[in-house]
Every structure is written in structure tokens, then in C-alpha cells.
């Protein structure tokens, strides 16, 4: 019976590592286009959900092209950045930049006679990032719809921000008060919202996640403030 030396074992192990690495590399290359397509579809579904349009994966691309009629990027002063693609902007990376250097995406939806303006939002929950989209009517004040998601919030508690029940509270709320001052839409402790145009109820048992959504809306919408004001004055 042949005895294998340490050298034989080392060579065998090295060859196996190389083979496995090569296989994994090929699989990753083959799957990469599919993964990118799935990410694209999911993002387009979420944008449409902020318009209160629920679509299946199979027709998400078609419906996105039907309802999203324009996209562009602005800076914090509301000036268009013509050389930027809104869909490819990674808001996480933009938020790591100083405000003056951020690229801020805008998606324009057309629903019958209504034109809706959608902006992405991103912040922190209890256990990780939270993100989503806020759709505003053409007065750049009234919320038409929202969509929120998360990475690792607690099921039944903070994770409830991803439910339509929570998100539908924002419909019809306003981000400016009667004096024209930006006040955002505040996410209050569950049961404490005053019923007015600027507050919604947070998640019962999900106080920290609710506060994260509150802070996310205030900070991100504020970065679009000059853009909103310029559009309101047009």
C-alpha cells in the first residue's frame, strides 16, 4: 500500500483549492448578470411601491418604464447634474460625502394627469440600515406614498416599517408647515401622533427603529430642500 508523504498531501490540497476556487469564480461570473438583474428589478419594484403600485417581478421592468417617465440627479443646491445617472447612484456612498458633493437622485412618475417626484432615503435602524423612497406630489410638499425596507430589524417589531400598513400612514402628510418651514413628517411614539399633517405613529415595540425612520426622513429630505423650493417656485 502506497504511503503518501506530507509533500503529496500538500500538493493534492493545493490542487483542490485551485480547482474549487476556479469553479467558484466561474459560477460567480455566470451568476453575476442574473444577480444584477434581480437587484435592478427589486429596486424598480420598490420605487413603484412608493407610487402605491404593487407589481410582480415578471412585469416590474415593463411597469417601471410605463410609470417612471424621467430621472435625473441634482446637487444640494437643486442644480441638475447632467452627466449623472439617477438609477445607478448608490445613496449609501453619497451620504459618506460632504453635503456639497453629494449626487441626489430624482425619479419622476406619471400617473394619469398627476406628476409625482420620488427621492430615495437611507438611515439607521436598531440593528442595521433602513432605506426606502418617498414620493411627493407636484406641490413638493404632500406625500403621495412611501416605501421602506431594512436589513436586519426585529420581526414583528422594527421590521414592521416594511409593511404597507405602516407606510400608508404617510399618504397625504406634508413636509412643510403653513408658514412654509420644513418640518418633515415626524414618526412619533406609537399612539402619540396628533392626527395632523406632519405626524404618523411609530411601531409599537420598535421605538429605536421608528426614531431611525424619523431621523432618516428629516436628514435626507432636508438635503433636497433647495431642489424642492426651486421646483415650488417654478
PyMOL commands that set and color helices and strands:
alter all, ss='L'
color gray80, all
select helices_A, chain A and resi 6-49+57-67+86-88+91-95+99-101+158-162+164-170+207-223+225-233
alter helices_A, ss='H'
color red, helices_A
select strands_A, chain A and resi 68-74+104-111+114-124+129-136+143-150+186-188+199-201
alter strands_A, ss='S'
color yellow, strands_A
deselect
rebuild
show_as cartoon
